[in-house]
Amino acid sequence: MMDHTSSCIRAESVGRLAITLGSDDFGFELARLMDASIGADHVMCLAYTERQGLQCVLNSGSVRGPWGQSLMELYMQKYFRLDPNLEVVITPRELFQPSVLAFDPRRLPSAQYRSIFWSRSPFSDKCSLMFSDGLISLYCNFYRTTQRVSFTDDDRQHVYVLGSLVSGMLLAHYRLLDVSPQPLGAEVQAQSVQEAAALSPREKVVLSLILVGQTNEAIALDQGVSINTIKTYRKRLYRKLGVSTLNELHARYGRSVEVLKPRRPHAIRLNS
């Protein structure tokens, strides 16, 4: 049970959040609230709509300077394609209750992705909150740095309890922002989506790595297989997608989000 001091801190933090809605200070106040609640050092939040695509809503916390900004820029420019939670973010759905997603770096489909965003970054663990109002999907990541231990089940339960409050505040904040969509697009022809659905999970990963600019040699090293194996996957996915050159592939899928939907992650539905 939360003590009186914690309740006062929460009430004060919620008040500051409300006052800063729509301003640059909102991210800082949300990071303070989550630090006091679960010991999260940093907060990054993305929003997805069919009309505007994937957008960065906020990126705030203790990780300042090149790391915090560069990681978000790298993610938005190309590595979003390899995020195993992407399917949940961009899949249209009716209103659903906030959910907390399990995270395991070993599930990331790319060794390069694991290295850049976890082995070499200041982050040691994250806890993800997902929410949709039917039109806007929110994907909010709460991070701990290498100086802190991993999130516990109690921490995730706490995030779930706070889910409705945090999601409601983020939706209100998003609607007050003038956020420009990132240059990765949201429009995908139905035929292209159907073609991509025919790819195997490994072929989708290889496609993702091709589209972020990796060579056959780099993909083979990343996936721990031979170059000939990657060449086989590449020929097979080219045939399934009806393309014969890299230029044709980029022309059709270079700005696509939905074509790269990875497998659906395990969602933790915690009891309040």
C-alpha positions in Angstrom: 0.0 0.0 0.0 1.3 3.5 -0.9 2.2 5.6 2.1 1.1 9.2 2.7 4.4 10.7 1.5 4.2 8.8 -1.8 0.6 10.0 -2.3 1.7 13.6 -1.8 4.5 13.1 -4.3 2.2 11.6 -6.8 -0.4 14.4 -6.4 2.2 17.1 -6.8 3.7 15.4 -9.9 0.3 15.0 -11.5 -0.4 18.7 -10.9 2.9 19.6 -12.6 2.1 17.3 -15.5 -1.3 19.0 -16.0 0.2 22.5 -15.9 2.9 21.6 -18.5 0.7 19.9 -21.1 1.6 20.9 -24.6 5.0 22.4 -23.5 8.6 21.2 -23.7 8.5 20.8 -19.9 6.0 18.0 -20.0 8.5 15.3 -20.8 10.7 16.4 -18.0 7.8 16.3 -15.5 6.7 12.9 -16.8 10.3 11.6 -16.4 10.3 13.0 -12.8 7.0 11.2 -12.0 8.3 7.9 -13.4 11.6 8.2 -11.6 9.8 8.7 -8.3 7.3 5.9 -9.1 9.5 3.1 -10.5 13.0 4.5 -10.7 12.9 5.1 -14.5 15.8 7.3 -15.6 14.5 8.2 -19.1 11.3 8.4 -21.1 10.8 8.1 -24.8 7.3 8.2 -26.3 6.1 7.6 -29.9 2.7 8.1 -31.4 1.3 6.5 -34.5 -1.7 7.5 -36.6 -2.6 6.3 -40.1 -2.6 9.8 -41.5 0.7 11.1 -40.0 2.7 7.9 -39.5 5.1 7.4 -36.6 6.1 10.5 -34.6 8.3 11.2 -31.6 6.2 12.8 -28.9 8.9 13.2 -26.2 12.4 12.1 -25.3 13.3 13.3 -21.8 15.2 12.3 -18.7 18.6 11.8 -17.3 20.3 10.6 -20.5 21.2 13.9 -22.0 23.5 15.0 -24.8 24.4 12.8 -27.8 23.2 9.5 -26.4 19.6 10.3 -25.8 19.1 12.3 -29.0 21.2 10.1 -31.3 19.4 6.9 -30.3 16.0 8.4 -31.0 17.2 9.8 -34.3 18.7 6.4 -35.3 15.5 4.7 -34.3 13.2 7.0 -36.3 15.4 7.0 -39.3 15.7 3.3 -39.8 15.8 1.0 -36.8 12.1 1.2 -36.1 11.9 -1.5 -38.8 13.5 -4.0 -36.4 11.5 -3.2 -33.3 9.5 -6.3 -32.3 6.8 -4.1 -30.7 6.2 -2.2 -34.0 3.3 -4.4 -35.0 1.3 -3.6 -31.9 2.0 0.1 -32.4 0.8 0.4 -36.1 -2.0 -2.2 -36.1 -5.4 -0.4 -36.3 -7.6 -1.4 -33.3 -10.5 -0.3 -31.3 -10.0 1.3 -27.9 -8.1 -1.0 -25.5 -6.9 -0.7 -22.0 -3.3 0.2 -21.4 -1.0 -2.8 -21.5 2.6 -3.3 -20.4 4.9 -5.2 -22.8 7.5 -7.7 -21.8 11.0 -6.9 -22.9 13.9 -9.2 -23.5 17.0 -7.9 -25.5 17.6 -11.5 -26.6 14.3 -11.4 -28.6 15.6 -8.5 -30.8 16.0 -9.9 -34.3 19.3 -8.2 -35.1 22.6 -8.4 -33.3 23.4 -4.9 -34.6 20.2 -3.5 -33.1 21.0 -5.2 -29.7 24.5 -3.8 -29.8 23.6 -0.2 -30.6 20.6 0.2 -28.4 21.6 -2.0 -25.5 25.2 -3.2 -25.3 26.7 0.2 -26.2 24.0 2.5 -24.9 23.6 3.7 -21.3 20.3 1.8 -21.0 20.1 -1.5 -19.1 16.3 -2.2 -19.1 13.0 -0.8 -20.3 9.3 -1.1 -19.5 6.9 -0.3 -22.3 3.4 1.1 -22.0 1.0 0.7 -24.9 -2.3 2.4 -25.4 -4.8 3.3 -28.2 -7.9 5.4 -28.3 -8.9 3.9 -31.7 -7.2 6.7 -33.7 -3.9 7.3 -31.9 -1.6 4.6 -30.7 1.0 5.5 -28.0 4.2 3.6 -27.4 5.9 4.9 -24.3 9.3 3.4 -23.1 10.5 3.9 -19.5 14.3 3.2 -19.3 16.8 2.4 -16.6 20.5 3.1 -17.1 23.4 0.7 -16.4 23.7 2.2 -12.9 20.4 0.7 -11.9 19.0 -2.9 -11.6 16.4 -4.2 -13.9 12.7 -3.5 -13.5 10.8 -6.0 -11.3 7.4 -7.4 -11.6 6.2 -5.0 -9.0 7.6 -2.1 -11.1 5.7 -3.3 -14.1 2.5 -3.7 -12.0 3.0 -0.1 -10.9 3.3 1.0 -14.5 0.0 -0.8 -15.2 -1.7 0.9 -12.3 -0.5 4.3 -13.6 -1.3 3.3 -17.2 -4.7 5.1 -17.6 -3.3 8.3 -16.0 -0.1 8.4 -18.0 -1.8 7.4 -21.3 -4.5 10.1 -20.8 -2.0 12.8 -20.1 0.1 11.7 -23.1 -2.9 11.8 -25.4 -3.8 15.3 -24.2 -0.2 16.4 -24.6 0.0 14.9 -28.1 -3.2 16.7 -29.2 -1.7 20.1 -28.1 1.5 19.6 -30.0 2.4 20.7 -33.5 4.4 17.6 -34.3 5.6 17.0 -37.8 5.6 13.4 -39.1 9.0 11.7 -39.5 10.0 10.9 -43.1 9.1 7.2 -43.1 5.5 7.4 -44.3 2.3 5.7 -43.4 0.8 4.9 -46.8 1.1 1.3 -48.0 -0.7 -0.3 -50.9 -2.8 -3.3 -50.0 -1.1 -5.4 -52.6 2.3 -4.7 -51.1 1.1 -5.7 -47.6 -0.3 -8.9 -48.9 2.9 -9.7 -50.8 5.0 -9.1 -47.6 2.6 -11.3 -45.6 3.9 -14.2 -47.6 7.4 -13.8 -46.2 8.7 -16.1 -43.5 9.8 -14.5 -40.1 13.5 -14.8 -41.1 12.8 -13.4 -44.6 11.1 -10.4 -42.9 14.2 -9.8 -40.8 16.5 -10.0 -43.8 14.2 -7.6 -45.7 14.4 -5.2 -42.7 18.2 -5.3 -42.7 18.4 -4.8 -46.4 16.1 -1.8 -46.2 18.4 -0.2 -43.5 21.3 -0.5 -45.9 23.1 -3.7 -44.8 25.1 -5.8 -47.2 24.8 -9.6 -47.5 28.1 -9.9 -45.5 26.8 -7.6 -42.7 23.5 -9.4 -42.5 25.2 -12.8 -42.4 27.4 -11.6 -39.5 24.4 -10.1 -37.8 22.3 -13.2 -38.0 25.1 -15.7 -37.4 24.7 -17.6 -40.7 26.7 -17.9 -44.0 26.6 -15.4 -46.8 25.2 -18.1 -49.1 22.3 -18.5 -46.7 21.5 -14.8 -46.8 21.8 -14.8 -50.6 19.2 -17.7 -50.7 16.9 -15.7 -48.4 17.4 -12.6 -50.5 16.6 -14.4 -53.8 13.5 -16.0 -52.2 12.1 -12.8 -50.8 12.8 -10.9 -54.1 10.8 -13.6 -55.9 7.9 -13.5 -53.5 7.8 -9.6 -53.7 8.0 -9.6 -57.4 11.2 -7.5 -57.6 14.5 -8.1 -59.3 16.8 -5.3 -58.1 17.6 -3.4 -54.9 16.3 -0.2 -56.5 13.0 -1.8 -57.2 12.8 -3.0 -53.6 13.5 0.4 -52.2 11.1 2.0 -54.7 8.3 -0.2 -53.4 9.1 -0.6 -49.7 11.7 2.0 -48.9 9.3 4.2 -46.9 6.9 1.5 -45.8 6.1 0.8 -42.2 3.4 -1.9 -42.4 5.3 -4.2 -44.7 7.9 -4.8 -42.0 5.5 -5.9 -39.2 7.5 -8.4 -37.1 6.0 -11.1 -34.9 3.5 -10.0 -32.3 5.2 -9.6 -28.9 3.9 -11.0 -25.7 1.8 -8.5 -23.9 1.6 -8.5 -20.1 -1.9 -7.8 -19.0 -1.5 -7.2 -15.3 -4.3 -7.0 -12.7 -4.8 -3.7 -11.0 
